[in-house]
Amino acid sequence: MLDLDNDELPEPYYHGDLVQMIASHPSFIFLRYPIRDSSQPLKAILTQLARIKTGFARFPVDALILSWESSTLISAFEKPLKRENVKHYKALIREWGHSHSVWYYSRQIIHNIEWLTERGVRVFTIAGNGGSGMVNTFSFASGVITVGASEPELSHFIANNVFVDHFANAVYEPIRVDNNQGQPRGYDLNNDACIDIPVNRLSSYYSSDVQLSRKPWPILKGSSFAAPAAMKASFIKHSQICQSDDSA
């Protein structure tokens, strides 16, 4: 997803890797439930939620970040949306699920989110990147925290409706971190002065003629990156402490 060294080769990081970098803190332990490239995303999410439920008694979790969406037009329900009508919206999704697998999986995911929130798990999902006319149906789950963008410039891109509970930074600009001699050590993704991507993970690491930009382009943007920021802020009230000596 990122080409930080401008060699036209992406660095070895996926969507979930970047989400975890934004959410990271030394006091957190992450359990990862990846979605394979070849799988149907919603079916895979449902399978992974079932794994969390099955192991919950032995491995309880405090929070879940679901940086994914199952969005549709707000007008498919009613305009404007009303929180008091959420049961009707979920009933519509259940009805759609009789003939469309996407909505069957979506309704089951909502059900599983509610199972977790009933047990005190803070579940963070995203407003979605479809714009102002869309709603992420995962937002209909009781107890879920839906996160939108705090940047007003993204109002055309990231959804904002009555089901959006919280707003956080959705734009991230990687910044190069150097040592005391001015040599690049890596890139800080979330502006906490800690190295998230060290230089030895860059695709050009063994190339001697690559000049690493201080602020490479493009930036990261999307509600997928707002949700982990909101999760972290809900647990951590003090500044970040780097996990290694690779700090500025």
Contacts in CASP RR format, 6 or more apart in sequence:
PFRMAT RR
TARGET T0000
AUTHOR 0000-0000-0000
METHOD contacts of the structure
MODEL  1
MLDLDNDELPEPYYHGDLVQMIASHPSFIFLRYPIRDSSQPLKAILTQLA
RIKTGFARFPVDALILSWESSTLISAFEKPLKRENVKHYKALIREWGHSH
SVWYYSRQIIHNIEWLTERGVRVFTIAGNGGSGMVNTFSFASGVITVGAS
EPELSHFIANNVFVDHFANAVYEPIRVDNNQGQPRGYDLNNDACIDIPVN
RLSSYYSSDVQLSRKPWPILKGSSFAAPAAMKASFIKHSQICQSDDSA
1 10 0 8 1.000
1 11 0 8 1.000
1 13 0 8 1.000
1 14 0 8 1.000
1 15 0 8 1.000
1 18 0 8 1.000
1 220 0 8 1.000
2 10 0 8 1.000
2 11 0 8 1.000
2 13 0 8 1.000
2 18 0 8 1.000
2 174 0 8 1.000
2 197 0 8 1.000
2 216 0 8 1.000
2 220 0 8 1.000
3 9 0 8 1.000
3 10 0 8 1.000
3 11 0 8 1.000
3 203 0 8 1.000
3 216 0 8 1.000
4 11 0 8 1.000
4 174 0 8 1.000
4 187 0 8 1.000
4 197 0 8 1.000
4 202 0 8 1.000
4 212 0 8 1.000
4 213 0 8 1.000
4 216 0 8 1.000
5 11 0 8 1.000
5 202 0 8 1.000
5 203 0 8 1.000
5 204 0 8 1.000
5 210 0 8 1.000
5 212 0 8 1.000
5 213 0 8 1.000
5 216 0 8 1.000
6 210 0 8 1.000
6 213 0 8 1.000
6 216 0 8 1.000
7 203 0 8 1.000
7 204 0 8 1.000
7 207 0 8 1.000
7 210 0 8 1.000
9 203 0 8 1.000
9 204 0 8 1.000
10 203 0 8 1.000
11 197 0 8 1.000
11 201 0 8 1.000
11 202 0 8 1.000
11 203 0 8 1.000
12 201 0 8 1.000
12 203 0 8 1.000
13 197 0 8 1.000
13 201 0 8 1.000
14 34 0 8 1.000
15 67 0 8 1.000
15 224 0 8 1.000
16 32 0 8 1.000
16 34 0 8 1.000
16 67 0 8 1.000
18 189 0 8 1.000
18 220 0 8 1.000
18 225 0 8 1.000
19 65 0 8 1.000
19 67 0 8 1.000
19 224 0 8 1.000
19 225 0 8 1.000
19 227 0 8 1.000
19 228 0 8 1.000
20 30 0 8 1.000
20 32 0 8 1.000
20 228 0 8 1.000
21 189 0 8 1.000
21 190 0 8 1.000
21 196 0 8 1.000
21 197 0 8 1.000
22 172 0 8 1.000
22 189 0 8 1.000
22 190 0 8 1.000
22 225 0 8 1.000
22 228 0 8 1.000
22 229 0 8 1.000
22 232 0 8 1.000
23 30 0 8 1.000
23 65 0 8 1.000
23 228 0 8 1.000
23 229 0 8 1.000
23 231 0 8 1.000
23 232 0 8 1.000
24 30 0 8 1.000
24 196 0 8 1.000
24 232 0 8 1.000
24 243 0 8 1.000
25 232 0 8 1.000
25 235 0 8 1.000
25 236 0 8 1.000
25 240 0 8 1.000
25 241 0 8 1.000
26 241 0 8 1.000
26 243 0 8 1.000
27 235 0 8 1.000
27 236 0 8 1.000
28 232 0 8 1.000
28 235 0 8 1.000
31 59 0 8 1.000
31 61 0 8 1.000
33 48 0 8 1.000
33 51 0 8 1.000
33 52 0 8 1.000
35 41 0 8 1.000
35 44 0 8 1.000
35 45 0 8 1.000
35 48 0 8 1.000
36 44 0 8 1.000
40 105 0 8 1.000
41 68 0 8 1.000
42 70 0 8 1.000
42 102 0 8 1.000
42 105 0 8 1.000
42 106 0 8 1.000
42 109 0 8 1.000
43 101 0 8 1.000
43 105 0 8 1.000
45 66 0 8 1.000
45 68 0 8 1.000
45 105 0 8 1.000
45 109 0 8 1.000
46 105 0 8 1.000
46 108 0 8 1.000
46 109 0 8 1.000
46 112 0 8 1.000
49 109 0 8 1.000
49 112 0 8 1.000
49 113 0 8 1.000
49 116 0 8 1.000
50 112 0 8 1.000
52 61 0 8 1.000
52 64 0 8 1.000
52 116 0 8 1.000
53 112 0 8 1.000
53 115 0 8 1.000
53 116 0 8 1.000
56 119 0 8 1.000
60 119 0 8 1.000
60 121 0 8 1.000
61 116 0 8 1.000
61 121 0 8 1.000
62 121 0 8 1.000
62 122 0 8 1.000
62 235 0 8 1.000
63 121 0 8 1.000
63 122 0 8 1.000
63 123 0 8 1.000
63 124 0 8 1.000
63 231 0 8 1.000
63 234 0 8 1.000
63 235 0 8 1.000
64 113 0 8 1.000
64 116 0 8 1.000
64 121 0 8 1.000
64 122 0 8 1.000
64 123 0 8 1.000
64 124 0 8 1.000
65 124 0 8 1.000
65 227 0 8 1.000
65 228 0 8 1.000
65 231 0 8 1.000
66 113 0 8 1.000
66 123 0 8 1.000
66 124 0 8 1.000
66 125 0 8 1.000
66 126 0 8 1.000
66 138 0 8 1.000
66 227 0 8 1.000
67 125 0 8 1.000
67 126 0 8 1.000
67 223 0 8 1.000
67 224 0 8 1.000
67 225 0 8 1.000
67 227 0 8 1.000
67 228 0 8 1.000
68 125 0 8 1.000
68 126 0 8 1.000
68 138 0 8 1.000
68 224 0 8 1.000
69 125 0 8 1.000
69 126 0 8 1.000
69 128 0 8 1.000
69 129 0 8 1.000
69 136 0 8 1.000
69 138 0 8 1.000
69 223 0 8 1.000
70 102 0 8 1.000
70 103 0 8 1.000
70 105 0 8 1.000
70 106 0 8 1.000
70 109 0 8 1.000
70 136 0 8 1.000
70 137 0 8 1.000
70 138 0 8 1.000
71 128 0 8 1.000
71 130 0 8 1.000
71 134 0 8 1.000
71 135 0 8 1.000
71 136 0 8 1.000
71 137 0 8 1.000
71 159 0 8 1.000
72 134 0 8 1.000
72 135 0 8 1.000
72 137 0 8 1.000
73 133 0 8 1.000
73 134 0 8 1.000
73 135 0 8 1.000
74 80 0 8 1.000
74 81 0 8 1.000
74 133 0 8 1.000
74 134 0 8 1.000
74 135 0 8 1.000
74 161 0 8 1.000
75 133 0 8 1.000
76 92 0 8 1.000
77 85 0 8 1.000
77 88 0 8 1.000
77 89 0 8 1.000
77 92 0 8 1.000
77 135 0 8 1.000
78 85 0 8 1.000
80 161 0 8 1.000
80 162 0 8 1.000
81 89 0 8 1.000
81 135 0 8 1.000
81 161 0 8 1.000
81 162 0 8 1.000
81 163 0 8 1.000
82 162 0 8 1.000
83 162 0 8 1.000
83 163 0 8 1.000
86 140 0 8 1.000
86 142 0 8 1.000
86 163 0 8 1.000
89 137 0 8 1.000
89 140 0 8 1.000
90 107 0 8 1.000
90 110 0 8 1.000
90 140 0 8 1.000
93 103 0 8 1.000
93 106 0 8 1.000
93 107 0 8 1.000
93 110 0 8 1.000
93 137 0 8 1.000
93 140 0 8 1.000
94 103 0 8 1.000
94 107 0 8 1.000
96 103 0 8 1.000
97 103 0 8 1.000
97 104 0 8 1.000
97 106 0 8 1.000
97 107 0 8 1.000
98 104 0 8 1.000
106 137 0 8 1.000
106 138 0 8 1.000
109 138 0 8 1.000
110 137 0 8 1.000
110 138 0 8 1.000
110 140 0 8 1.000
110 141 0 8 1.000
111 141 0 8 1.000
113 123 0 8 1.000
113 125 0 8 1.000
113 138 0 8 1.000
113 141 0 8 1.000
113 143 0 8 1.000
113 144 0 8 1.000
114 141 0 8 1.000
114 142 0 8 1.000
114 143 0 8 1.000
114 144 0 8 1.000
116 123 0 8 1.000
117 123 0 8 1.000
117 141 0 8 1.000
117 142 0 8 1.000
117 143 0 8 1.000
117 144 0 8 1.000
118 142 0 8 1.000
122 145 0 8 1.000
122 231 0 8 1.000
122 234 0 8 1.000
123 141 0 8 1.000
123 143 0 8 1.000
123 144 0 8 1.000
123 145 0 8 1.000
124 144 0 8 1.000
124 145 0 8 1.000
124 147 0 8 1.000
124 227 0 8 1.000
124 228 0 8 1.000
124 230 0 8 1.000
124 231 0 8 1.000
125 136 0 8 1.000
125 138 0 8 1.000
125 139 0 8 1.000
125 141 0 8 1.000
125 144 0 8 1.000
125 145 0 8 1.000
125 146 0 8 1.000
125 147 0 8 1.000
125 227 0 8 1.000
126 136 0 8 1.000
126 146 0 8 1.000
126 147 0 8 1.000
126 148 0 8 1.000
126 222 0 8 1.000
126 223 0 8 1.000
126 224 0 8 1.000
126 226 0 8 1.000
126 227 0 8 1.000
127 136 0 8 1.000
127 139 0 8 1.000
127 146 0 8 1.000
127 147 0 8 1.000
127 148 0 8 1.000
127 149 0 8 1.000
127 158 0 8 1.000
127 159 0 8 1.000
127 160 0 8 1.000
127 161 0 8 1.000
127 164 0 8 1.000
127 223 0 8 1.000
127 226 0 8 1.000
128 134 0 8 1.000
128 136 0 8 1.000
128 148 0 8 1.000
128 158 0 8 1.000
128 159 0 8 1.000
128 222 0 8 1.000
128 223 0 8 1.000
129 157 0 8 1.000
129 158 0 8 1.000
129 159 0 8 1.000
129 222 0 8 1.000
129 223 0 8 1.000
129 224 0 8 1.000
130 157 0 8 1.000
130 158 0 8 1.000
130 159 0 8 1.000
131 155 0 8 1.000
131 156 0 8 1.000
131 157 0 8 1.000
131 158 0 8 1.000
131 159 0 8 1.000
132 155 0 8 1.000
132 156 0 8 1.000
132 159 0 8 1.000
132 160 0 8 1.000
132 161 0 8 1.000
133 159 0 8 1.000
133 161 0 8 1.000
134 159 0 8 1.000
135 159 0 8 1.000
135 161 0 8 1.000
135 163 0 8 1.000
136 146 0 8 1.000
136 159 0 8 1.000
136 163 0 8 1.000
138 144 0 8 1.000
138 146 0 8 1.000
139 146 0 8 1.000
139 161 0 8 1.000
139 163 0 8 1.000
139 164 0 8 1.000
140 163 0 8 1.000
145 165 0 8 1.000
145 166 0 8 1.000
145 230 0 8 1.000
145 234 0 8 1.000
146 163 0 8 1.000
146 164 0 8 1.000
146 165 0 8 1.000
146 166 0 8 1.000
147 164 0 8 1.000
147 165 0 8 1.000
147 166 0 8 1.000
147 167 0 8 1.000
147 168 0 8 1.000
147 223 0 8 1.000
147 226 0 8 1.000
147 227 0 8 1.000
147 229 0 8 1.000
147 230 0 8 1.000
148 158 0 8 1.000
148 159 0 8 1.000
148 160 0 8 1.000
148 164 0 8 1.000
148 166 0 8 1.000
148 167 0 8 1.000
148 168 0 8 1.000
148 170 0 8 1.000
148 223 0 8 1.000
148 226 0 8 1.000
149 155 0 8 1.000
149 157 0 8 1.000
149 158 0 8 1.000
149 160 0 8 1.000
149 167 0 8 1.000
149 168 0 8 1.000
149 169 0 8 1.000
149 170 0 8 1.000
149 171 0 8 1.000
149 222 0 8 1.000
149 223 0 8 1.000
149 226 0 8 1.000
150 167 0 8 1.000
150 168 0 8 1.000
150 169 0 8 1.000
150 170 0 8 1.000
150 226 0 8 1.000
151 169 0 8 1.000
151 170 0 8 1.000
151 171 0 8 1.000
154 170 0 8 1.000
154 171 0 8 1.000
154 221 0 8 1.000
154 222 0 8 1.000
157 221 0 8 1.000
157 222 0 8 1.000
158 170 0 8 1.000
158 222 0 8 1.000
158 223 0 8 1.000
158 226 0 8 1.000
159 223 0 8 1.000
166 230 0 8 1.000
167 226 0 8 1.000
167 230 0 8 1.000
168 226 0 8 1.000
168 227 0 8 1.000
168 229 0 8 1.000
168 230 0 8 1.000
168 233 0 8 1.000
169 225 0 8 1.000
169 226 0 8 1.000
169 229 0 8 1.000
170 221 0 8 1.000
170 222 0 8 1.000
170 223 0 8 1.000
170 225 0 8 1.000
170 226 0 8 1.000
171 219 0 8 1.000
171 220 0 8 1.000
171 221 0 8 1.000
171 222 0 8 1.000
171 225 0 8 1.000
172 189 0 8 1.000
172 190 0 8 1.000
172 191 0 8 1.000
172 219 0 8 1.000
172 220 0 8 1.000
172 221 0 8 1.000
172 225 0 8 1.000
173 191 0 8 1.000
173 215 0 8 1.000
173 219 0 8 1.000
173 220 0 8 1.000
174 187 0 8 1.000
174 188 0 8 1.000
174 189 0 8 1.000
174 197 0 8 1.000
174 215 0 8 1.000
174 216 0 8 1.000
174 219 0 8 1.000
174 220 0 8 1.000
175 187 0 8 1.000
175 188 0 8 1.000
175 191 0 8 1.000
175 214 0 8 1.000
175 215 0 8 1.000
176 184 0 8 1.000
176 186 0 8 1.000
176 187 0 8 1.000
176 188 0 8 1.000
176 212 0 8 1.000
176 213 0 8 1.000
176 214 0 8 1.000
176 215 0 8 1.000
176 216 0 8 1.000
177 184 0 8 1.000
177 185 0 8 1.000
177 186 0 8 1.000
177 187 0 8 1.000
177 188 0 8 1.000
177 193 0 8 1.000
177 194 0 8 1.000
177 195 0 8 1.000
177 246 0 8 1.000
177 247 0 8 1.000
177 248 0 8 1.000
178 184 0 8 1.000
178 185 0 8 1.000
178 248 0 8 1.000
179 185 0 8 1.000
184 199 0 8 1.000
184 212 0 8 1.000
185 195 0 8 1.000
185 198 0 8 1.000
185 199 0 8 1.000
185 246 0 8 1.000
186 195 0 8 1.000
186 197 0 8 1.000
186 198 0 8 1.000
186 199 0 8 1.000
186 202 0 8 1.000
186 212 0 8 1.000
186 246 0 8 1.000
187 195 0 8 1.000
187 196 0 8 1.000
187 197 0 8 1.000
187 216 0 8 1.000
188 194 0 8 1.000
188 195 0 8 1.000
188 196 0 8 1.000
188 248 0 8 1.000
189 196 0 8 1.000
189 197 0 8 1.000
189 220 0 8 1.000
190 196 0 8 1.000
190 229 0 8 1.000
192 239 0 8 1.000
192 240 0 8 1.000
192 242 0 8 1.000
193 240 0 8 1.000
193 242 0 8 1.000
193 247 0 8 1.000
193 248 0 8 1.000
194 240 0 8 1.000
194 242 0 8 1.000
194 243 0 8 1.000
194 246 0 8 1.000
194 247 0 8 1.000
195 242 0 8 1.000
195 244 0 8 1.000
195 246 0 8 1.000
195 247 0 8 1.000
198 246 0 8 1.000
199 205 0 8 1.000
199 212 0 8 1.000
202 212 0 8 1.000
204 210 0 8 1.000
END
